[in-house]
């Protein structure tokens, strides 16, 4: 707790490799036992349990997890171990469970509560430097161990990174990296494994990153980028969450930029 208020929660889930192996072993064991005891309920229960486990804990996408489990059901039917009616039942359960997890997950309310608190806290900051510093620290609480970068652009299209005090003193070179691609295109980017020759992260030891544009009132004002020292830790779901954070951050950032950017950017910084 901080001053009687709840801390920011970790909304970006860390994906590990070992849960995938564990759930594949469970799938193999469940299907084997189902064949030995000729148990259709055990077969369907094994597939459903593994699908839920993979979706919640593995690095693979929802579609990949669904394909693995559905393929297992089809193989069981083709081999004559189970009927096609059993396979259809498994498909129905997977579809229902997948829809429930995607659209009615309890974590959705938690994320919205965090975003409301985030919006209220950063809006209290009176100047641009304080706003950037505050937003950076709060986003770091949401993704412990990762690096958070917020850039802002001037009227000429140059981008700047703040120093430890929030002052915009570091000019971002036009090197064709992810930051400039996202800023120019206005589209978010997820890099699961960084190739330094073309991705060019801000943090030299970064192995993966996600980057989203910051914009308000039709103007491009910068980017929000999170980088991790581990590869394959971010998902499409995480990227969507980061876009929500960027949406909340963009308006107060645009207000501060409108009042201060002219003075701060009159003389380009090296």
Secondary structure, 3 states (H helix, E strand, C coil): CECCECCCCCCCCCCCCHHHHHHHHHHHHHHHHHHHHCCHHHHHHHHHHHHHHHHHHCCCCHHHHHHHHHHHHHHHHHCCCCCHHHHHHHHHHHHHHHHHHHHCCCHHHHHHHHHHHHHHHHCCCCCHHHHHHHHHHHHHHHCCCCEEEEEEECCCCCEEEECCCCCEEEECCCCCCHHHHHHHHCCCEEECCCCCCCCCCCCCCCCEEEEEEEEECCEEEEEEEEEECCCCCCCHHHHHHHHHHHHHHHHHHHHHHHHHHHHHCCCCCC
